[in-house]
Amino acid sequence: SLEMLYGPDGELPEKLRNLEPRLIEHVSNEIMDKDPNVHWDDIAGLGHAKRCVSEMVILPLQRPDLFMGCRSPGRGLLLFGPPVSA
C-alpha cells in the first residue's frame, strides 16, 4: 500500500518526490508486505507448486551466487487451477 513508501518522518523518499502520484500509487499497489504472516504450512497441499516457487523464485533471491550461468533459474512459471475464494 501507499503508506509503506513513506519514511519515518512521514515524507516520501527523495527519489519518489518527482514522480507522478498516479504512478507512485500504481507501483505501491503491486508491492507485497515484507512480512505478510503467511507460511508454507498455511497453504494446504500443492507440494509440487510450492517446490517450484521455492526453486525458481525464493532460492535464487536468497542465494543469487548459486544461480548463475547454466544454473540460472527458469524464466517463467505457469500456475493454473480452479479459482479459489476465501
FENCOR-V958580 format. One record per helix or strand of 3 or more residues. SS is the DSSP state (hx for helix, st for strand). FROM is the first residue (numbers start at 0). TO is the last residue. If there is no record, write none. Layout:
ss:SS from:FROM to:TO
ss:SS from:FROM to:TO
//
This chain:
ss:hx from:1 to:4
ss:hx from:13 to:15
ss:hx from:20 to:29
ss:hx from:39 to:41
ss:hx from:46 to:61
ss:hx from:63 to:65
ss:hx from:68 to:70
//
